[in-house]
Amino acid sequence: MISIGGMPRTARRIARRVAVGTVMVGSIAAGSLPATAAQARPATPAADREITFTVDGTITYGTLHIPAHRPGQKMPAVLLLPGSGPTDRNGDQPPALTPHTLAKLAGALAGDGVVSLRFDKYGTGRTGLGAYAGRPETLDYPAFVRQADAAYRLLAGQPEVNRRAVRLIGHSEGALTALRVAVTAAPRAAGVGLLQPLARRFLDVLAQQLHDQLAAAVAAGQLSRQEQLTIGRAVDQAVADLRAHRPPDTSAMPPALAELFRALAGPSRRYVETIDAINPASVAHQLPPRIPALLTCGTIDQQVPCHTTTELAAALERAHTSGPGRIVLPDVAHDLTDPANPDVLASATLDALRRFMRCGTR
């Protein structure tokens, strides 16, 4: 049996993120965006509103955050979309992983008078698998897009929201969903933000992460060069098998990786196949012209290195989007924080968010 040191823990973490079918509220007091203009003293205090909507026979549960505002005021709004795997409305995978990424984003937006909606997608929080509980193998990626599209329309219809100023912001895998919704959104989206996005095909990103981990294990003396080559070839073959609708050959893999690819080929297979079929750059080409767009990447993000976002950034330019485009965030990790101060969003993240929210406003 091949030993690869730290790889099993990495593989298990990736498996939890990507095996949606069966392996499938934080504080809002994060940093806030600098105020854009002085406002009259609000008479209506800030509030969280529990909200539900039904799509494809499933009740989805979410949190609508309404900032302090004047009676009758119409405010800009953002739909926040989480990353892969069992990531809930707050950007958490409790109990092990609780960075509160989306809750922090909601808090930052609220500080600038922006309404936000975040919800428990399929397989998470109060929503759970819903109508798919007895048939998880039928849950595909388009179901998540329909769920997000329904949330967008619900947000646009809230009495406190300016329908012409509703944006989408997706984190990690949620960025692809934000792109898909923005292409056909009604009313037209006022902007789309892609934060540390899934910028290549799903299985390409997974394979790259695994190859990076193998290289790190060699550098640390935990793995020989020959073992790296053997396991790397097995990873590439397993990806090819999944794309050819064949059972992946896991015979040359250590147990943790074999378990990961068996999970991908199990009840989650339909989801994996349908999301992997999408190239994010191709979706970006379909965006409405002149829509404000933001793409961020962090210099210490090991899941989405900046070089992996180049094709998507170019696609946004070719689609004639406006806005800040790609912004590199120095010393920012995948969860949008500076590891030296992980309890709040990094100042570079807040600055990029502020630039995006100001772009295209009238």
Buried (B, 14 or more C-beta within 10 A) or exposed (E): EBEBBEBBEBBBBBBBBBBBBBBBBBEBEBBBBEEEEEEEEBEBEBEEEEBEBEBBEBEBBBBBBBBBBEEEBBBBBBBBBBBBBBBBBBBBBEEEBBBBBBBBBBBBBBBBBBBBBBBBBBBBBBBBBBBBEEEBBEBBBBBBBBBBBBBBBBBBEBEBBBBEBBBBBBBBBBBBBBBBBBBEBEEEBBBBBBBBBBBBBBBBBBBBBBBBBBBBBBEEEBBBEEBBEBBBEBBEBBBBBBBEEEEBBBEBBBEBBBBBBBBBBBBBBBBBBBBBEBBBBEBBEEBBEEBBBBBBBBEEBEBBBBEBBEBBBBBBEEBEBBBBBBBBBEEBBBBBBBEEEEEBBBBBBBBBBBBBBBBBEE
